[in-house]
């Protein structure tokens, strides 16, 4: 490769180009000008389905077994569909769980645990992206409060009324707060730093809207044992799960733009093992209530 003299030394053309580029960056920074750099977050297709169902849209050409997020929803729907076989005075998720056989209850615990574990994964990723310690703390609280509350509802059955209700209400309102915080942080970033890279990208809105409708339904029919209340619970559970798992999508996090690998293997093996452990604790608590 031909060489040319630069600052009294001999450099190849490539080395000269690199040296000159570095010098340009140093001079531009000295003048207070930020050098342009391409975003690490890949561009996403626009439109209703690519935006609101993006994590499934991106896998639309993959096999069904690769859609771990859809499998989570499908298994929960099977649990709900089979509840008509149960007879209980309390028509609710916790009411049905007290009478459901273990194989039936495991369907609910499987999908609920998958949602909780995805929340832990997404919270850890979001905390790494934030540079401000206050934003790191806010991301931690918005993840820790819902996941602790969710697992609390799965550990304490309805017969342990006081802790069960405490965790149930805490889960509902902490999820609402976390969704609201994410929306406010996103809007504030767009207004205050429109050209800066967002730490967490979330263009989802349908799941949050569905959550609000479900929460309003359960609040309205809270003191009734009816399928109206149960339908609100179903909507809340499915929208919460989709909101959390949408963060598996590629481009959600700035410095780690790759999609999370979440297939039937992760759902069945990792989340399935954790679900079995939680169900065992639930049954132990239920037996303790019956002996009391």
N, C-alpha and C positions, 0 to 999 in steps of 0.2 A: 504494500500500500504506500503511495507517495506520502512524503512528510513535508511539513512546512514549518518555518521558524515562528514561534510565538513567545514573546517576552524573552528573547535570547536563548530559548531552548528548542529542541526538536520534538515535535508532537505529530502524531498521525492526524489525518483529517477528522476522524471520530473523536479523538481526544481533544482536539481544538474546539470542536463543536460543543462538547460537554463543558469544557472550561469556560467558553464564552457564555453559555447558558447560565452557568452558576454565577458568573460575574454580573449578568443582567439581573438575576434575581436579587443579588446583594445590593445592586444599585437601586433597584425599584423599591426594596424595603427601606433603604436609607431615605428615599423620598416619601415614604409613607404609603406606598402603593402596594396593594395585595396582589400577589401573582395568581393568575387563574389556574385552577386545577379541576379536573373532571370529577364529578360526583361519583362516589363509590357505590351509591345506591342505584340499581338498575331501574330504567324507566318502566312504568307499568302501563298496560293497556287500559284505556278509558272505557266507560260504559257501565251500565247497571250491573250486569252479571260479572264482568271481570273485576269490578270494584267490591261489590257486596259479597260475592262468593269466590273471591280471588284464590283462596288457598285450594279450593277444588277445581277452579277454572284452570289454574296452572298445571294441574295433573290430568286434564281432560283426555289426553292421549295415552295415559298410563293405564295399567290393569286395575281392576277393582280392588285388589289386595294392597295396592299402593296408597289407597285413599284412607289412611288411618282416621282422619277427621270425620269423614262421612260414615265410617264404620262405627265410630263413637255415637253419632246421632242415631244410626240405624238400630243399634243394640238397645238404646234407651227407648226407642219407639216400640220395640218388641216387648220390653218390660211393661210399658203403659198399656199396650194392646191386650196383654194377658191378665191385667188387673181385674177384668170383668168376672174372672173366675173366683175372686175373693169376696167374702162377705164380712163387712165391718161397718160399725156405726160411724167411724171417722173416715170420710172419703178424702184422703190426702196421701201424699207420698209416705209420710211417717206412719200414717194409719195402716196403709197397705203393707208396709215393710214388717209390721209386727205379726202379720198373719201369712206372709209369703213364705213358701219353702225356700231353703237355701239356694237351690238352683235358680229360682225365680228372682230372689233378692240380689243374687250375684250379678244379674244383668244391670240392675240399677247401680250397684256399687262399682262395677267395672267402668261404666261411663263417667260416673261422678268422680272417681279417683283419677281417671285420665284427664279430666278437666282441671282438677286440682294440681296434678303434677305438671300440666302444661302452664298453669299459672306460675308455679315456682320457676320453671324454666324461663318463661318470658320476663318475669321480674328480675331474675339474675342478669339476663341479657341487657335489659333496660338500664339497670344500675351501672353496668360497665360503660354504657354509652354516655352517660351524663358526666359533665366535668364539674358542675357545682355540687358541693357537698349537701346543700339543701335540697336540690333536685334528686340526688341519690337517696336521701332520707325519705322524700316524698314518694318516690317510686317504691322504696322498700315497704313503707306503710300501706300503700295502695295494693300491694301484693300480699303482704303478711296478714293483714286483717281479714280479707276474704277467705284465704286458704285455711287459716286457723279456724275460722268460724265454720267453713264448709266441713272440715274434718270433725269438728265438734258435733255438728248435727248428725254425722254418720257414726259417731261413737256412742252418743247418748240417745237411747230410744225415747219414744213419747211418754213411756211410763215414768221416766226420770224427768218430770215435767219442767222443773225450774232450770236446770242446765240446758235442756233441749230447747226451750223457748228462748233462753238467753243467746244461744249460739245461732238459732234460726233468724232472730231479728237482727243480730249483729251481721250475719252473712248478707241479708237483704240490703241493709243500709250501707254497709261497707262496699259492696259491689256498686251500688248507685253512686256513692262518693267517688270510687275509683274511675268509673266511666265518665263522670263529670269532670274530674281532674284531668283525665287524658284529653278530653275535648277542649278544656280551657287552655291547657299547655300547648296544644296544637294551634289553636287560634292565636294565642299570644305570640307564638313563634312566627306565624305567618305575618303578623302585623309588625312586630318589632325587628325580626331578622328574616326578611323575605328572601334574601339571597344566600343565607347560611344553610348548611346541611342540618336537617332535622335528626335528632338522636333516635327517635322512634317515629316511624311513618305509619299512620293508621287512617285510612280514608273510609273506614267502615262507619256506617250510620244505621243500617237496617237492624242490626242486632241490638243496638242500644235502644232504638225505637220499640222493638219487640219486647225488650226487657221492661221498659216503662209501662207498656200496655199490660204485661203480665203482672207487674207489681201493683198496678192500680186495680186489677181484677182481684188479686188475693187480698188486698186491703179492703175492698168493698165487701167481699164475701167471707171475711175473716171469721166471723162468728157464726157461720153456717157450715154444716157438713153436707156439702153438695159438690156436684161435678163442675159447677161454675168456679169454685175455689180451686179444685183440682186442675182445671184447664189453665188457670193462671199460674199454678206451680209448674206445669209442663212447659208453658211458654217461657217462664223465667229460666228454668233449667237448660232448655235447649239454646236460648239466646245467649245465656252466660257462657255456655260451652263453645258456641261458635265465635263469640267475641274473643275469648281467650285463644282458641286454636287458630284464629285468623293471623296471629302473630308468627305462626310457623312459616308464613309466606316469605319468599325471597324478597329482599329489599326492605324488610321491616326495620332492621337495625343498621346503623350507618357503617360501622367498622366490620360488621359480620353480615354481609349482604346475602349469604347463601341461605337457602331454605332449610328448615329443620327436616331431617329424615324421620318421617313418622308414618309407618306402615302398619300392617296387621301384626308384625313381629313385636314392635314396640308396644302396641296396644295390648296384645295378648300376654306377652311375657313380662314386661316391666310393670305396666299398670295393672295387669291381672294379678300379679303376686301381691302388690300393695293392697288391691281391693280385697283379696282373700283375707289378709291380715286384719283390715278394718272391719270386715264382716264378722270375723271371729270375736273381736272386741265388742261389737254391737250385740251379738248373741249372748256373750258373757254378761254384759250389763242388763240385758233383758231377763236373763235367768235370775240375776240378783234381785231385780224388781219383783219377780213372781214369788221369790222366797221371803221377801220382806213383809 
